[in-house]
Amino acid sequence: MKRSTSYQCLSVFVTVLTLCVAVRTQLTADFYSKTCPTLPQIVRRVVLNAIKTEMRMAASLLRLHFHDCFVNGCDGSVLLDGTDVEKFSAANLNSARGFEVVDAIKSAVESQCSGVVSCADILALAARDSTLLSGGPSWKVLLGRRDGTVSSKAQANISLPSPFDNLDAIIAKYAAVGLNITDVVSLSGGHTIGLAKCATFSNRLFNFSGTGAPDNTLESSMLSDLQNLCPINGDGNKTTVFDRDSADLFDNHYFKNLVNNRGLLGSDQVLFSSSLADSTTKSIVESYSSNNKLFFDDFANSMIKMGNISPLTGSSGEIRKNCRVVNS
């Protein structure tokens, strides 16, 4: 009888201990309130200065967080230098940028709170601040991530959505990391700021899918402008804005463009114009195009969800001293 009682007490103790560990390792908004209380101000200051220097940097920092979280979770692995790392994947090579700004944030943070703040958390805060400083919504960034030690080019090539993906593939890639159709549309709205290279959309301009004609979902005056900018065999590195007529302001104009067949990437326009969109994403695009607040609310919620993709917490991973290299 005593042995049974002791066993029950031990079971309760183990259960309570497990729950305590689980709670302690969850992401929280106040994770650094004691260890680095000035962290939000440090990050905001560096991001603001970077955007003042180059407005495009807001979109670049937002994209870095997105590309980090979709590959093995939000672990800062997109920042690692090396061979066969995420930086060299198709979606990131000569495209992902903002690494120097992250370095500057890390340096400023280390001078105040050495060895405390992860690079993964810096990315999450920088993405929020980039959105807010561009006119978009704010949200409470949940913190407590630790940095991963592995970065995989091959995994990035599999996991990251491509500008050439059809809607089926896009939805599947989001679902693989626990995100739903609303997240697909709201997070795509991040393209309301930033630039894209000719190489990412020129397939729509002349011989779309082997038809010998342009993509018929591309509005005619925009098509003409883009054909002049990106001629056949032209410079694929030339850039143009995602969101025509609202290039630097984070707003719902991106969705107004989709409704008017003025989405830049094929992967943008399929949210409204593909046959699958009729039963999945089209109604959400229409709602966002007429309701900026709804878009902002959903975007903030989706960013929080995305930031919770498989974070390393507790004793997993590490706190990198340099965001580009694993600790020795």
N, C-alpha and C positions, 0 to 999 in steps of 0.2 A: 504493500500500500504506500509506504514511504517512497519506495523506488519509483512508483508511478507518479506520485505527486512531484518528486524531484524532476522527473522527465518532462512533465507538463510545464513546470516552471522554466526549465531550460529551453523548451520549445518556444514559450512566450518570449523569453529573453532574446533568443535568436531572431524571432520574427520582428520584435521591436527594433533590435539592432539593425536588421536589414532595412527596415523602413526608414530609420534615421539616416543610414548611409545613402539611400535612394533620394531622400529629401535634400541631403547635403550636396549631392552631386548634380542636382537639377540646375538649369540656368535660371538666374534671377537678375532683376534689374539693378539691385544694390550690391552685386557681388564684390565690387571694389570699393565700397563705401568707407571701409577702414584702411585697406591696404594701399589704395590709390584714389583718394577722394576727388582729386582734380582731373582725373582722366577725361571726363566728357569735355571739359574746357580746353584741355590740351589738344585733343583730336579736332574739335571744332575750329580752333584757331589755325591749325595747319591746313585743314581742308579749305577754310575760307581763303587763306592766302593763295593756295594752289588754284582755286577757281577764279580768283581775281586776276591771276597771271594768265590763265587759259580756261575759258568757260567750259570747254569740252571735257575738262578733267572730271567734272561732276559725273558725267555719263561713264567715263572710264573707271572710276572708283566703284560706282554702282555695279558695273559689269563684272569687276573683279570678284566681288562678294558672290554674285550669282554663279560665276564660273567655278569658284571655289566650292560652294556648297553642293553642286551637282556631281562632283567627283569625290567619292569616298567621304562625303559629309563636309561640314563647315570646319575644316581643320587647318586652314592656312597653307595647304599643300600647293596651291596655284602659285605661291610666291617663291617656291624653292628653285634655286639654280641647279644645273647639272645636265646630264645627258638623258634622253628619253623621259623628260619630265613634262608636266602639263603645259608648260610654256611653249613646248614644241608641237603640241597637238594642232590639228587643222583649224580648230576654232580660235586658237590663241596665238599661233605663230605670226609675227609681224602685225599683230592686231591687239592683243591684250596690252594695256599700258597703265601707267599710274604707279609702277613699282617704286619709283624714286620718291613719290609722295608718301607711300607707306613707309619707306625707309626713314623719311624725315619725321613722320609721326612716331615711329618706334624710337628714334633717337631722343626726341623730346620727352617721350614717356619714360624711357630708361633713366634720363637725367633726374627725374622726380621720383620714380618708383621702380628701382632696378630689380629685374628678375621676377616681376609680378604679373604683368599683363601679356596675354598671348597675342600673337599676330592675327589669329583667327578672330579674336574679339575686336582688334583694331579695324579689320576689314568690315565687320558688322556695324561698328559705330561710324566709320567713314562713309558707308553706303547710306545710312540714315541721314547724316549731315549733308551729303551731296544732294540728296532728294529735297530736303528741307530748304537748303540755300538756293535751290533752283526754283523755288515756289511751290514745291510739293508738300505732302503731308509729313508729319512727324509721328513717331511711335516710341514706346519704351523698349529699348534694345535689351534683350535678355543676354546676360553675360555669364562667363564661367567656363568658356571653351578652352581647351588646351590644344597645342599645335601637334599635327601629325608629323611623322618622320619619313613618310613615303609619298612620292609624287609620280604618277604614272601617265605617260603620254598615251599609251594604248587604252587605258580606262577612260581618259578624257575624250578620246575619239569615239568611244562607244556611248558615253553618257551625255555629252553636251548636245543640246539642240543645234541644228544646222540651219542656215538661211535657205537651204535647198530641201529641207524636210517637208513632207506633206503633213496634213493635220493629224492623220493616224499616228505617224511617227512622233510628232511633237507631244501629243496626249500621252503616248506610251512612255516617253522619256520622263515626263512629269510624274506619271503614276508610279514609275519605278522608284522615285524618291518620296512617295507619299503625298504628292500634290494632286489636286483635282482640277476639273475643267475651269472653274472660276479662277483658280490660281494661274492656269495657262493664260487666260485673257488678261487678268489684272497685271501680272508680272511682265507680259509682253508690252504693256503700256509704259514700261521703262524706256521704250524707244521713242518716247515723246521728247527726249533730249539725246544729243550725240550725233555722230556721223557714221556713214557706212562707205566702204570702198566699192568701186565699180565692179570688182571681181565677185562681190557677194550678190549682185542683182543683174549683171549684164546678160545672164542666161535668159532673162525675160524680154530682152529688147529687140531681138532679131529673129532667132530661130528657136522659139520656145518649145521644148520637148520634142524637137525634130519636126515641128509643123511647118517650118519655113516662114513663119509669121511671128510677130510679137505676142506676148501674153495678152489675151483679149480681156483680162480683168484689170489692165492698166490704163488709166484715163488718158485720152489722146494727147492733150497738151503736155502733160507730165512725161508721157512716152517720148514725145519729140524733144523735150529738154534733155532727157536722160540719154537719148541716142546721140545728141550732139556732144554731151559731156563724155560719154563712154562709147566711142565708135568701135566697130569690129576691129579686133587686134590692137585696140588702144591700150593706154596705161591703166592696168587694173587696180593700181594703188591710188588713183584719183578718188576724192571723197565728195560726198554731198550729204545734206542733212536728212535725217530720218523723217522729221516732222516739218513738212513744208509750211511756211507762214507762221510757225511757232517753234522755231528751232531750239531756243535756249530756255524756254519756260516749261516747267513741268506741269502739264495740264492734260485735259481730256481731248485735245485737238487731234492727237494721234488717232483716236477712234472716229472722229469726224472724217478724217482722211480715208479710213478704211471703208466707211459707208459710201464715200464718193470715189471709190476705186483708185485712191491715191496712196495706198500703202507701198513702201519702198521695196522691202524684201518680199519674195514669194511667201516666206513663212509668216509675214505680217498679214498679207492680203487673204491668205487661206482661212484666217479666222472669221472672215465675213463672206467670202465668195465661193468657197469650195462646197461641194455637195454635202459633205459630212457636217459642215458648219451649220446647216439648216436645223439639225437636231442636237447640236452641241454648243457651239460658241457664238453663233450669229446674234442671238437674242441678247447675250451679255454685252457684245460690242455695241449694239444699238442702245442698250441701257446706259452704258458709260458715255456714249457720244452725246447724250442729252442730260446727263446727270454727273457733273464733276465731283460732287461730294461722295456719291456712291463709289466712283472709281477710286478716290482718295482713301476712303474707308477700307475698301477691299484690298487695295494695294498694300496698305499698312498691315492688314491682317495676314496677307500672303507673304510679306517680307518676314514677319515674325515666324510664320510656319516654315518658310524656307531656311531661316536661321537656326531652326531646330532639327535640321536634317543630320542625324547621326553625329552629334557633337562628341568629342572626347572630353571627359570630365574626370574629376577625382584625381587618381594617380595615373591615369592613362596619358599617353603622349608626353609632351614637355612644354615648357615656356621657353621659346627660342630667344636667344640673346640677339641674334641677327635673323631677320625674317627670311633671308635668302638661303640660309644654311642650317642644317641640323646641328644641334649642340655637339661638341666633340666629347 
